[in-house]
Amino acid sequence: MSQRRACGVLGQPRSSQRYRPARRDDEGKLTGRMLELARQHPRYGYRRVWAVLRQERWRVNRKRVYRLWKKEGLKVPQKKRKRRRLGTSGNGIVRHRATRKDHVWAWDFIHDRDERGRPLKWLSLIDEYTRECLALEVERSMTAAGVIDVLAQVLLIRGVPGHIRSDNGPEFIAHAMRQYLETAGVRTLYIEPGAPWENGYAESFHGRLRDELLDRELFADVREAKSMAARWQNDYNHRRPHSALKYLTPAAFAASLGGSAPKPPAFPSPESEGHKTDGDRLTNQDPTLIAAGT
């Protein structure tokens, strides 16, 4: 049967049947850049790679990126996760959701080890609404005093949030910490014990942190971990497109909102009893001075 007759029977235009796609001049460079991004960020899917390419001024739509992605056999392995029920606590992310910038911050710890097996304790602090990582600190160990130091520095730069969400870890419920937050005017949202999903934004952030940094890098010591933490935090805030923000970076999304939280007041020196914690004692001085290193 001739091609003309076959196309006539099927209602297929002969011009479409004979069409051969033309390879674009920039296809090789585009594919090469996609492969480079996939190697640098193996947990990025094609949508996030497309968003990065758009940031880099590539004139390319998502369908074309998807076609090349499939052609090169790129794929992000799917994680198998057990289903979790939503928490019922009024302090969880479902019942007390952030509605504006600096409305609710969330913090938590995540643990790792260096190449010699020594512990690394990471503290993250994020804005739940803008998804910005406000602090990412790593030490061998960190007590309530160290957590207050980190928070005091962020408050001086960023201002005072409405609430801060956390679990019931000893660093977050220590008397010194609760007194500091009360003096600063920050209300606490403690989730139910054994319900980490109620602090879901922090858990999600830690999933990205472990996926893209902790599981990919081997840290020689705490100094190298600090350097990598600062680099990854900057990349997360200013270069990594966030799917929940319509593929804007957290910094770009926050800049589009404008405004900021009020600056913290001058803190009076707390009573010495307010600095006692289980196993540590803070110096009896202004918490803001502690952060400034004076």
N, C-alpha and C positions, 0 to 999 in steps of 0.2 A: 504494500500500500504506500502511496506517495505521501510525503509530508503535507502537501497541500490538502489532500483528501482527509487525512487523519485530523488535521487541525480543524477542518470544516465540520467533521462529525462531532468533535469534542467542543466546538465553539471556542477554540483557542486561537487568538490572533497569531499569525505567522511571525510578525515582528517580535512578539514576546517570546515565542519559541526559539528564535534565532539570536535573542539578545545575549551578549556576553559582557559581564560587568567589567568596566575599565578600572584598572588599579590606579589609585590616586598617587600623585607624586610624593605626598607626605606620609603614605601608609607605612613605609619602613621605619621612618623616624618615630611615628606615633606608636607603632607596635614595640619598638625598642624601649621607648619611655615607659610604656605600660609594664613591660617585663622588668624594667629597673625598679619601678614602684612596687611591683609584686614581690621582688626580692627584698627590698628594704622594709616593706610592711606586709608580711605574709598573711596577716589577719585582715587585711583590707579586702572588701568585695569590689565588684566592678562599679557599683554606684559611688563608693567613696573614691575609687581611683578616678572615675569620671569627674568628680567634684574637684579633686586635686589638679587634674589636667585643665579644668576651666579656670582655676586660680592661676595657673601658669600661662594663661592666654591662648590655649589651644582652642581653635574653633571646631568643636566636635560635639555631636549630640550623644545622648546616652545609648541610643540604639546601635550606633556605630561602634562604640566602646564594647557593648555587649557582644556584638558579632565577632570582633577581634579577640575578645576575651575567650569566647567559646572556641574559636579557631585555634588559639594557642593552647587550649586544654587547661586553662587556669581555673582553679576552684579553691574555695575556702572550706576546709573540713568542718562539717557540722558537729557541734558539741551535743552530746546526749545528757540531758538534764532531767532530774526527777521533778515532778510537779509539786509545787508548794502552795498551800492554802494561804489566802490573804490573812494578815493579822487582824485582830479586832481592837487593838489598842488605839485610843484616841490620839496618841502621839505618833502613830505610824504614818507612812506616806499617803495612805489611802484617805484617811480621815482628816489629816492636817497637811494639806498640800501647799507648796510654795506658789504664790500668785504674782510675785514681782521680784525684781533684783534685790538681793540682801534681805529677803523676807525670812528664808530658812537656810542655814548652813548645815552641813553634815560632816562629821568626822569619825574616823575609825582607824584601827591599827591593822596592818597586814605584816606577816612574818616571812623571812627568807634567810638564807645562809650564804656566806661567801665561799670561795673555792676551798678553804681549809675547814669548812664546817662550822665556822663561828657564827653566832646569831646576828641577824640584822633586823631591826624593828623599824618599820616604816609607818609614819603618821601622815594621813592625808586629810585635807580640809577642802571641801568643795561648796560652791553655791548651787543649791538644787535647781534654781530657776534658770540661770545662765549656763550651768554646767562647767563653770570655770573652776580650775584647780587653784585654790588660793594659797595652799601650802603643801609641800611634799618634803618631809624631813625624814632622815634615816640616822639612827644611832645604834650602838650595841644594845642599849637599854634606854628606856625613857620613863621617868616617873611623872607625877602630877606637876612637879616643878618645871620639868622640861616642856610639858604640854602648855603650861601657862606662858612660858617664854615665847613659844611659837605663836600662840593666840594673840599675845600682847603686841607682837610685831605686826601681825595682820590687821589688828584693830587700828593701830596708828596709821596704817597706809589706806585701808579700805573703809574704815568706819565701823559702827556697831550694827550688827544684824538684829532682826526681831527675835529670832529663835535660833537655837543650835541643837541639832538632833544627834543622839549618840546611843550606844548601848550602855550597859551598866558596869563597864570595866572599872577597875579600881582607880585608874587615872582620871576618869571622868566624874566619878561620884565622890572623890576625896573632898574633905571639908574645905581645904584651901581652894580647890577649883570652884566649888559651889559658892563660896564667899566672893571669889574674884568675879564670877559671872553675875552675881547679884549686884555687886558694886558697879559693874560696867553697864548694867541694865539689859543684860541678855537673858531671855527666858529659856529654860531648858525643856527639851522633849526627849525624855528617856523612854526607849521602846521596851516592850515586854521581854523579860529574860527568855532566852532560847528562841527568839523570833527575829533572826537577822533580816528577813525579807521586809520587816517594817522600816528598816533603814536602807531601802532598796537602791537609792541613788549612790550611796557610798559603796554598797555591794557591787553594783554595776561598774562603778569607776574602778574598783579593785580588780574586777574581772578583766577590764581593759589593761590595767597596769601590769597584772601578772602575764596576760597573754602577749603583750607587746614589748615588755621590758624584762620582768623578773625571770620568765621562762626562756628568754632569748639571750640574756647576758650572764656571764660568769664574773662576779666581782672579786677582785684581788683583796680588797680591804674596804673599810668604811669610807675612806677618802674617795676612792673610785666610785663607790655607790652614791655618794653625795653629788659628785660631778655628773654622773649619768642621770640622777634624779632631776637635777636642775635642767639638764638638756631636754629630757623627756617632757618635763612640765611645760617648758617653753614651747616645744613642738606641739604638745596637746592643746595648749591654749590658743596658739597663733597660726598653726599650720594644719592641724588635723580637722577635716570637716566632720561635723557631728550630725548624725542622721536625724536626731530628735529636733535639731534646729534648722531643718531644711537644708542641711549640708553647708551651713555657715560654720565658721570656727567659733568656739565659745567667746573669744575676745571680740570678734566682729559682731556677734549677736549682742553682747553686753554694751558695746559702743553704740549700737543702734538704739538702745533704750534710753541712754543718758541718765543723769542723776546718780546719786550715791548715798550710802547710809551716813547718818550723822557721825561726826568724829567723837571719840570717847571723851568723857569728862576727865578732869584731873582727879586721880584716885587718891584718897587718903591712905595713909599707911595702916594696913590691917593690924589687928592685935596679934601678938605672937602666937596665941592659942589657935588662931585661924590658919596658921601655916603648918600645923601638925598633921601629918598623914601617916599611913601605915608604912613605916620603914624609911620615911624621908622627912626632912624639915626644910622649909623654904627660909631664906633670909628675911628678916623683918624689915622690909623696905617697900617702897612703892612698886607695884607690879610693872608699871610702865618703865621704871628705871631698870628693872631686871632685864627687860627686853632690850634696852638700849646699851646694856653692858656696863652700867655705872655702878 
